[in-house]
């Protein structure tokens, strides 16, 4: 996979819009796909908690080791079964699950790593986003790109409803499930006309989901 040729800031994203989903009183978090550790480190310092990370790539993983309490470098599938059971109050998967060959098995295993109050928090790209809709439906294209919805490193594609179904089928109870990074474009209103405005999910680049063990 072409992770070495990502933009310079790819492994530095802070994802401030995802901070709001952290439950109060967390003591331990795990950030899967932590990059250089900026996001988890912000939470660690703000909440004074224990923060772990998993990062696929060596260089950003080494940077994360300087900031977080424990970091595993390599494919998350290599480490998740060895993580302590019933340990994490929150496990973040910010734009990670779509990169995995089998996100279903990964999420299933992560259930066992949550405390009784623990949650998995994910951000997942929306294949029904208006720009993707335009390319697939209007332009009749499905071409991989260097970033975005059609990122060439994406192995799975999701919609709002398929994300919810994935969690529920794996034994999770959804706490919240909503769109993030809403477009400012007016095009989704135009595209919604033939659908009688029942496709408003196309306004959102990603869907943020918080789920606990059912």
Backbone as CSV, one residue per row, in Angstrom:
resi,resn,N_x,N_y,N_z,CA_x,CA_y,CA_z,C_x,C_y,C_z
1,UNK,0.840,-1.190,0.000,0.000,0.000,0.000,0.884,1.252,0.000
2,UNK,0.379,2.326,-0.586,1.182,3.516,-0.851,1.134,4.509,0.311
3,UNK,1.503,4.070,1.513,1.459,4.963,2.671,2.692,5.847,2.760
4,UNK,3.776,5.478,2.082,5.003,6.265,2.147,4.882,7.578,1.378
5,UNK,3.937,7.643,0.447,3.819,8.817,-0.412,2.670,9.734,-0.021
6,UNK,2.223,9.627,1.219,1.160,10.501,1.704,1.680,11.933,1.882
7,UNK,0.747,12.887,1.886,1.115,14.287,2.109,1.827,14.442,3.444
8,UNK,2.638,15.505,3.559,3.476,15.700,4.744,2.679,15.747,6.036
9,UNK,1.437,16.253,5.967,0.658,16.406,7.193,-0.262,15.223,7.479
10,UNK,-0.168,14.163,6.661,-1.097,13.036,6.790,-1.038,12.406,8.182
11,UNK,0.153,12.314,8.754,0.341,11.641,10.045,0.335,12.627,11.231
12,UNK,-0.064,13.873,10.957,-0.049,14.899,11.997,-1.442,15.420,12.329
13,UNK,-2.468,14.872,11.702,-3.812,15.415,11.853,-4.265,15.419,13.315
14,UNK,-4.815,16.554,13.746,-5.289,16.680,15.117,-6.723,16.226,15.309
15,UNK,-7.529,16.241,14.234,-8.937,15.835,14.272,-9.690,16.455,15.456
16,UNK,-9.707,17.775,15.582,-10.375,18.405,16.726,-11.865,18.092,16.797
17,UNK,-12.492,17.836,15.642,-13.934,17.546,15.654,-14.260,16.231,16.351
18,UNK,-13.262,15.369,16.534,-13.503,14.084,17.178,-13.289,14.140,18.695
19,UNK,-12.731,15.228,19.189,-12.471,15.347,20.622,-13.768,15.379,21.435
20,UNK,-14.819,15.922,20.834,-16.084,16.083,21.556,-16.732,14.753,21.921
21,UNK,-16.309,13.674,21.272,-16.937,12.376,21.507,-16.304,11.592,22.652
22,UNK,-15.236,12.120,23.225,-14.591,11.445,24.355,-15.485,11.540,25.586
23,UNK,-15.871,10.414,26.182,-16.711,10.468,27.393,-15.968,11.088,28.568
24,UNK,-16.710,11.661,29.474,-16.113,12.244,30.671,-15.544,11.148,31.579
25,UNK,-14.473,11.493,32.249,-13.912,10.581,33.250,-13.047,9.470,32.711
26,UNK,-12.644,9.531,31.448,-11.785,8.485,30.894,-10.413,8.495,31.566
27,UNK,-9.897,7.307,31.797,-8.577,7.157,32.393,-7.569,6.537,31.429
28,UNK,-8.071,5.789,30.465,-7.188,5.113,29.512,-7.799,5.180,28.117
29,UNK,-6.985,5.555,27.122,-7.462,5.562,25.739,-6.448,4.848,24.858
30,UNK,-6.942,4.367,23.732,-6.108,3.779,22.689,-6.477,4.467,21.377
31,UNK,-5.474,4.949,20.659,-5.688,5.595,19.366,-5.079,4.714,18.282
32,UNK,-5.934,4.045,17.519,-5.458,3.174,16.440,-5.276,4.021,15.184
33,UNK,-4.096,3.927,14.594,-3.749,4.825,13.499,-3.373,6.182,14.046
34,UNK,-2.538,6.184,15.075,-2.269,7.410,15.836,-1.337,8.380,15.131
35,UNK,-0.732,7.974,13.990,0.196,8.861,13.310,1.336,9.251,14.227
36,UNK,1.627,10.545,14.294,2.700,11.027,15.155,2.238,11.258,16.589
37,UNK,0.994,10.921,16.871,0.498,10.976,18.242,-0.115,12.297,18.656
38,UNK,-0.328,13.215,17.710,-0.813,14.553,18.058,-2.187,14.505,18.712
39,UNK,-3.090,13.739,18.137,-4.466,13.677,18.643,-4.510,13.081,20.045
40,UNK,-3.918,11.910,20.214,-3.944,11.238,21.520,-3.164,12.031,22.561
41,UNK,-2.094,12.693,22.147,-1.311,13.472,23.093,-2.094,14.687,23.585
42,UNK,-2.881,15.279,22.704,-3.724,16.404,23.128,-4.690,15.954,24.220
43,UNK,-5.307,14.789,24.017,-6.222,14.258,25.028,-5.464,13.920,26.311
44,UNK,-4.306,13.300,26.158,-3.492,12.902,27.316,-3.178,14.106,28.205
45,UNK,-2.762,15.204,27.588,-2.386,16.385,28.350,-3.607,17.110,28.918
46,UNK,-4.680,17.175,28.137,-5.868,17.902,28.577,-6.591,17.171,29.694
47,UNK,-6.665,15.834,29.582,-7.454,15.044,30.533,-6.596,14.349,31.581
48,UNK,-5.268,14.448,31.434,-4.343,13.809,32.375,-4.634,12.310,32.486
49,UNK,-4.634,11.648,31.353,-4.935,10.215,31.319,-3.807,9.439,30.651
50,UNK,-3.965,8.127,30.617,-2.991,7.228,29.997,-3.389,7.002,28.544
51,UNK,-2.462,7.259,27.632,-2.771,7.170,26.202,-1.826,6.211,25.493
52,UNK,-2.410,5.219,24.815,-1.665,4.270,23.999,-1.961,4.546,22.529
53,UNK,-1.088,4.059,21.664,-1.310,4.220,20.239,-0.827,3.015,19.455
54,UNK,-1.410,2.840,18.275,-0.932,1.867,17.294,-0.762,2.621,15.984
55,UNK,0.392,2.502,15.368,0.649,3.195,14.102,1.337,2.249,13.123
56,UNK,0.810,2.204,11.926,1.331,1.299,10.898,2.754,1.636,10.484
57,UNK,3.028,2.925,10.291,4.285,3.346,9.680,5.359,3.651,10.733
58,UNK,6.598,3.304,10.393,7.712,3.389,11.336,8.023,4.816,11.782
59,UNK,8.205,5.740,10.846,8.650,7.094,11.206,7.636,7.840,12.068
60,UNK,6.363,7.921,11.662,5.409,8.584,12.556,5.220,7.833,13.868
61,UNK,5.332,6.512,13.829,5.216,5.723,15.044,6.303,6.077,16.047
62,UNK,7.528,6.308,15.558,8.641,6.693,16.438,8.394,8.065,17.061
63,UNK,7.775,8.964,16.301,7.424,10.269,16.857,6.360,10.121,17.936
64,UNK,5.392,9.231,17.698,4.333,9.010,18.684,4.887,8.448,19.980
65,UNK,5.938,7.639,19.891,6.547,7.059,21.091,7.075,8.134,22.043
66,UNK,7.414,9.300,21.514,7.926,10.385,22.337,6.819,11.066,23.136
67,UNK,5.561,10.849,22.730,4.444,11.589,23.310,3.496,10.723,24.134
68,UNK,3.332,9.466,23.726,2.315,8.618,24.338,2.944,7.629,25.312
69,UNK,2.114,7.006,26.134,2.615,6.091,27.168,3.101,4.773,26.590
70,UNK,2.454,4.316,25.520,2.876,3.055,24.888,2.428,3.089,23.438
71,UNK,3.304,2.702,22.519,2.986,2.721,21.091,3.461,1.420,20.455
72,UNK,2.589,0.816,19.670,2.930,-0.353,18.863,3.061,0.110,17.411
73,UNK,4.111,-0.325,16.744,4.352,0.094,15.365,4.223,-1.112,14.443
74,UNK,3.275,-1.015,13.522,2.988,-2.095,12.590,1.492,-2.219,12.400
75,UNK,1.039,-3.230,11.632,-0.397,-3.424,11.412,-1.127,-3.664,12.733
76,UNK,-2.252,-3.014,12.914,-2.964,-3.154,14.194,-3.378,-4.597,14.454
77,UNK,-3.612,-5.357,13.386,-4.008,-6.750,13.552,-2.930,-7.575,14.267
78,UNK,-1.686,-7.092,14.216,-0.589,-7.811,14.857,-0.584,-7.655,16.377
79,UNK,-1.322,-6.655,16.874,-1.198,-6.305,18.289,-2.499,-6.379,19.084
80,UNK,-3.633,-6.227,18.432,-4.859,-6.003,19.207,-5.227,-7.178,20.114
81,UNK,-4.927,-8.396,19.686,-5.273,-9.534,20.543,-4.409,-9.581,21.796
82,UNK,-3.239,-8.961,21.740,-2.332,-8.953,22.891,-2.600,-7.795,23.841
83,UNK,-3.471,-6.862,23.458,-3.796,-5.749,24.346,-4.521,-6.279,25.580
84,UNK,-4.386,-5.614,26.721,-5.061,-6.087,27.934,-6.580,-6.027,27.792
85,UNK,-7.267,-7.046,28.278,-8.725,-7.076,28.250,-9.297,-6.090,29.255
86,UNK,-10.477,-5.576,28.952,-11.221,-4.704,29.875,-10.365,-3.551,30.390
87,UNK,-9.632,-2.901,29.504,-8.631,-1.922,29.939,-8.913,-0.486,29.479
88,UNK,-9.469,-0.311,28.301,-9.570,1.028,27.718,-10.971,1.611,27.878
89,UNK,-10.999,2.863,28.325,-12.268,3.580,28.429,-12.723,4.117,27.076
90,UNK,-11.781,4.328,26.177,-12.122,4.779,24.821,-11.070,4.282,23.851
91,UNK,-11.531,3.762,22.727,-10.637,3.346,21.653,-11.036,4.130,20.409
92,UNK,-10.126,4.961,19.937,-10.381,5.773,18.748,-9.908,5.059,17.478
93,UNK,-10.737,5.139,16.448,-10.376,4.674,15.107,-10.739,5.792,14.138
94,UNK,-9.905,6.810,14.074,-10.186,7.961,13.214,-9.731,7.690,11.788
95,UNK,-10.678,7.446,10.912,-10.388,7.152,9.506,-9.367,6.013,9.372
96,UNK,-9.677,4.921,10.048,-8.797,3.755,10.072,-9.488,2.515,9.500
97,UNK,-10.715,2.275,9.894,-11.385,1.007,9.577,-11.504,0.769,8.079
98,UNK,-11.624,1.829,7.291,-11.752,1.675,5.838,-10.446,1.214,5.189
99,UNK,-9.341,1.297,5.929,-8.038,0.863,5.405,-7.761,-0.616,5.685
100,UNK,-8.600,-1.262,6.471,-8.313,-2.619,6.916,-8.931,-3.665,5.994
101,UNK,-8.238,-4.779,5.859,-8.780,-5.894,5.084,-10.037,-6.437,5.755
102,UNK,-10.010,-6.538,7.078,-11.144,-7.096,7.820,-11.449,-6.239,9.049
103,UNK,-12.100,-5.098,8.845,-12.429,-4.250,9.993,-13.414,-4.907,10.949
104,UNK,-14.179,-5.875,10.462,-15.193,-6.540,11.281,-14.543,-7.365,12.396
105,UNK,-13.525,-8.120,12.052,-12.819,-8.904,13.064,-12.101,-7.990,14.047
106,UNK,-11.514,-6.916,13.545,-10.823,-5.972,14.420,-11.797,-5.384,15.434
107,UNK,-12.950,-4.925,14.979,-13.940,-4.355,15.902,-14.449,-5.392,16.892
108,UNK,-14.592,-6.617,16.435,-15.056,-7.678,17.321,-14.066,-7.910,18.461
109,UNK,-12.779,-7.907,18.135,-11.743,-8.089,19.157,-11.685,-6.883,20.095
110,UNK,-11.857,-5.702,19.549,-11.777,-4.493,20.370,-12.849,-4.456,21.448
111,UNK,-13.970,-5.115,21.239,-15.014,-5.170,22.264,-14.471,-5.716,23.575
112,UNK,-13.583,-6.695,23.474,-13.053,-7.342,24.679,-12.018,-6.485,25.393
113,UNK,-11.566,-5.437,24.760,-10.533,-4.567,25.338,-11.134,-3.364,26.065
114,UNK,-12.446,-3.204,25.968,-13.127,-2.082,26.598,-13.460,-2.378,28.055
115,UNK,-13.399,-1.350,28.877,-13.918,-1.474,30.231,-15.442,-1.541,30.167
116,UNK,-16.073,-1.758,31.288,-17.538,-1.850,31.305,-18.199,-0.570,30.787
117,UNK,-17.543,0.539,30.975,-18.069,1.826,30.514,-17.437,2.270,29.195
118,UNK,-16.549,1.442,28.651,-15.749,1.841,27.500,-16.520,1.941,26.198
119,UNK,-15.983,2.741,25.278,-16.597,2.930,23.957,-15.532,2.887,22.871
120,UNK,-15.963,2.454,21.685,-15.170,2.632,20.477,-15.705,3.876,19.787
121,UNK,-14.802,4.742,19.349,-15.173,5.982,18.673,-14.502,5.968,17.298
122,UNK,-15.294,6.039,16.252,-14.719,5.972,14.912,-15.200,7.110,14.034
123,UNK,-14.346,7.486,13.107,-14.700,8.360,12.002,-14.469,7.543,10.732
124,UNK,-15.502,7.450,9.893,-15.410,6.631,8.690,-15.908,7.442,7.493
125,UNK,-15.142,7.503,6.399,-15.575,8.252,5.219,-16.909,7.735,4.660
126,UNK,-17.660,8.654,4.103,-19.002,8.388,3.591,-18.978,8.308,2.069
127,UNK,-19.176,7.127,1.512,-19.136,6.947,0.059,-20.306,7.651,-0.625
128,UNK,-21.318,8.060,0.150,-22.439,8.821,-0.394,-22.235,10.339,-0.284
129,UNK,-21.050,10.761,0.103,-20.720,12.188,0.123,-20.976,12.777,-1.258
130,UNK,-21.402,14.030,-1.308,-21.892,14.593,-2.578,-20.853,14.545,-3.695
131,UNK,-19.581,14.737,-3.359,-18.552,14.715,-4.393,-18.370,13.306,-4.951
132,UNK,-18.443,12.305,-4.064,-18.370,10.915,-4.525,-19.615,10.560,-5.335
133,UNK,-20.768,11.029,-4.882,-22.030,10.814,-5.605,-21.913,11.351,-7.037
134,UNK,-21.372,12.547,-7.168,-21.231,13.158,-8.489,-20.348,12.306,-9.397
135,UNK,-19.228,11.843,-8.848,-18.304,11.063,-9.677,-18.895,9.730,-10.100
136,UNK,-19.574,9.052,-9.170,-20.105,7.721,-9.474,-21.368,7.794,-10.327
137,UNK,-22.327,8.616,-9.916,-23.631,8.651,-10.572,-23.645,9.534,-11.811
138,UNK,-23.105,10.727,-11.699,-23.191,11.675,-12.813,-22.061,11.517,-13.820
139,UNK,-20.847,11.292,-13.326,-19.703,11.160,-14.232,-19.376,9.718,-14.571
140,UNK,-20.038,8.784,-13.892,-19.857,7.350,-14.134,-18.403,6.912,-13.927
141,UNK,-17.782,7.456,-12.874,-16.387,7.149,-12.584,-16.257,6.529,-11.199
142,UNK,-15.310,5.633,-11.071,-14.869,5.144,-9.760,-13.370,4.949,-9.877
143,UNK,-12.655,6.044,-9.688,-11.215,6.048,-9.877,-10.511,6.382,-8.567
144,UNK,-9.502,5.598,-8.221,-8.768,5.826,-6.981,-7.866,7.050,-7.102
145,UNK,-7.687,7.725,-5.955,-6.930,8.971,-5.920,-5.916,8.928,-4.779
146,UNK,-5.166,9.999,-4.621,-4.127,10.047,-3.596,-4.652,10.329,-2.201
147,UNK,-5.892,10.832,-2.098,-6.481,11.155,-0.807,-7.988,11.260,-0.980
148,UNK,-8.686,11.455,0.141,-10.132,11.647,0.085,-10.916,10.343,0.067
149,UNK,-12.173,10.422,-0.343,-13.065,9.257,-0.353,-12.478,8.108,-1.164
150,UNK,-11.879,8.443,-2.309,-11.350,7.414,-3.214,-9.856,7.169,-3.008
151,UNK,-9.378,7.425,-1.814,-7.978,7.166,-1.460,-7.596,5.748,-1.890
152,UNK,-6.482,5.632,-2.570,-6.054,4.332,-3.096,-5.720,3.327,-2.002
153,UNK,-5.570,3.798,-0.758,-5.307,2.871,0.351,-6.593,2.423,1.054
154,UNK,-7.745,2.889,0.586,-9.012,2.436,1.154,-9.381,1.067,0.592
155,UNK,-9.660,0.143,1.473,-10.031,-1.213,1.074,-11.514,-1.486,1.275
156,UNK,-12.185,-0.643,2.064,-13.609,-0.814,2.361,-14.323,0.521,2.188
157,UNK,-15.591,0.461,1.819,-16.384,1.666,1.632,-17.687,1.533,2.409
158,UNK,-18.108,2.643,3.044,-19.236,2.602,3.958,-20.204,3.752,3.711
159,UNK,-21.460,3.528,4.102,-22.477,4.568,4.172,-22.911,4.704,5.625
160,UNK,-23.740,5.700,5.898,-24.244,5.896,7.255,-24.917,4.630,7.769
161,UNK,-25.771,4.039,6.960,-26.525,2.865,7.410,-25.640,1.631,7.538
162,UNK,-24.666,1.464,6.649,-23.813,0.269,6.724,-22.859,0.341,7.915
163,UNK,-22.468,1.548,8.310,-21.644,1.697,9.515,-22.431,1.245,10.734
164,UNK,-23.669,1.735,10.841,-24.511,1.367,11.981,-24.751,-0.135,12.024
165,UNK,-25.019,-0.717,10.872,-25.273,-2.165,10.814,-24.038,-2.952,11.220
166,UNK,-22.857,-2.502,10.798,-21.624,-3.190,11.157,-21.474,-3.267,12.673
167,UNK,-21.642,-2.143,13.346,-21.510,-2.127,14.802,-22.556,-3.019,15.466
168,UNK,-23.786,-2.898,15.038,-24.862,-3.669,15.668,-24.686,-5.166,15.442
169,UNK,-24.256,-5.555,14.253,-24.038,-6.972,13.955,-22.899,-7.564,14.778
170,UNK,-21.985,-6.710,15.237,-20.823,-7.177,15.998,-21.037,-7.099,17.504
171,UNK,-22.262,-6.814,17.923,-22.560,-6.839,19.342,-22.337,-5.532,20.069
172,UNK,-22.382,-4.436,19.334,-22.268,-3.121,19.939,-23.640,-2.455,20.039
173,UNK,-23.752,-1.551,20.961,-24.911,-0.670,21.058,-24.452,0.736,20.703
174,UNK,-25.098,1.362,19.731,-24.675,2.680,19.275,-25.150,3.751,20.247
175,UNK,-24.207,4.563,20.704,-24.491,5.671,21.611,-24.806,6.934,20.814
176,UNK,-24.022,7.195,19.778,-24.292,8.311,18.874,-23.726,7.971,17.493
177,UNK,-24.361,8.569,16.477,-23.980,8.254,15.091,-24.409,9.440,14.239
178,UNK,-23.441,10.276,13.846,-23.801,11.509,13.155,-22.717,11.932,12.181
179,UNK,-23.112,12.762,11.235,-22.181,13.248,10.245,-21.253,14.312,10.801
180,UNK,-20.010,14.329,10.300,-19.037,15.363,10.656,-18.413,15.912,9.376
181,UNK,-17.805,17.081,9.501,-17.181,17.758,8.366,-18.193,17.969,7.236
182,UNK,-19.264,18.680,7.576,-20.325,18.987,6.625,-19.803,19.932,5.539
183,UNK,-20.152,19.666,4.306,-19.733,20.516,3.207,-20.455,21.859,3.252
184,UNK,-19.814,22.887,2.740,-20.444,24.195,2.598,-21.073,24.347,1.215
185,UNK,-20.857,23.366,0.363,-21.407,23.421,-0.993,-22.929,23.336,-0.972
186,UNK,-23.575,23.981,-1.937,-25.025,23.910,-2.089,-25.448,22.779,-3.031
187,UNK,-24.476,22.114,-3.636,-24.794,21.062,-4.607,-25.633,19.927,-4.019
188,UNK,-25.388,19.514,-2.749,-26.215,18.435,-2.207,-27.713,18.751,-2.209
189,UNK,-28.071,20.037,-2.084,-29.490,20.390,-2.163,-30.027,20.095,-3.561
190,UNK,-29.231,20.409,-4.579,-29.623,20.146,-5.956,-29.752,18.645,-6.200
191,UNK,-28.760,17.891,-5.732,-28.785,16.450,-5.931,-29.945,15.786,-5.196
192,UNK,-30.433,16.431,-4.146,-31.512,15.857,-3.347,-32.892,16.031,-3.969
193,UNK,-33.016,16.907,-4.916,-34.341,17.181,-5.494,-35.017,15.914,-6.014
194,UNK,-34.353,15.099,-6.859,-35.038,13.885,-7.341,-35.298,12.842,-6.259
195,UNK,-34.628,13.003,-5.103,-34.807,12.065,-3.987,-35.750,12.629,-2.923
196,UNK,-36.404,13.761,-3.271,-37.342,14.403,-2.341,-36.679,14.684,-0.985
197,UNK,-35.407,15.062,-1.039,-34.628,15.467,0.129,-34.561,14.369,1.203
198,UNK,-34.429,13.136,0.732,-34.246,11.999,1.648,-32.797,11.505,1.650
199,UNK,-31.904,12.222,0.960,-30.502,11.807,0.878,-29.597,12.875,1.481
200,UNK,-29.987,13.393,2.626,-29.239,14.483,3.248,-27.900,14.022,3.829
201,UNK,-27.685,12.710,3.901,-26.400,12.194,4.371,-25.252,12.580,3.448
202,UNK,-25.555,12.972,2.202,-24.485,13.305,1.268,-23.802,14.637,1.603
203,UNK,-24.291,15.363,2.606,-23.638,16.584,3.054,-22.366,16.301,3.844
204,UNK,-22.196,15.067,4.342,-21.141,14.789,5.318,-20.010,13.950,4.740
205,UNK,-18.785,14.426,4.955,-17.599,13.719,4.463,-17.375,12.425,5.228
206,UNK,-17.661,12.446,6.540,-17.490,11.263,7.383,-18.669,11.135,8.338
207,UNK,-18.789,9.946,8.908,-19.736,9.740,10.005,-18.950,9.331,11.243
208,UNK,-19.249,10.024,12.337,-18.622,9.749,13.620,-19.580,8.878,14.446
209,UNK,-19.056,7.782,14.947,-19.863,6.818,15.684,-19.244,6.528,17.037
210,UNK,-20.068,6.515,18.056,-19.652,6.089,19.396,-20.483,4.864,19.739
211,UNK,-19.820,3.775,20.113,-20.526,2.520,20.386,-19.937,1.817,21.592
212,UNK,-20.809,1.223,22.397,-20.375,0.461,23.573,-20.793,-0.984,23.408
213,UNK,-20.303,-1.838,24.297,-20.689,-3.252,24.256,-22.176,-3.361,24.555
214,UNK,-22.874,-4.120,23.756,-24.313,-4.306,23.973,-24.536,-5.144,25.215
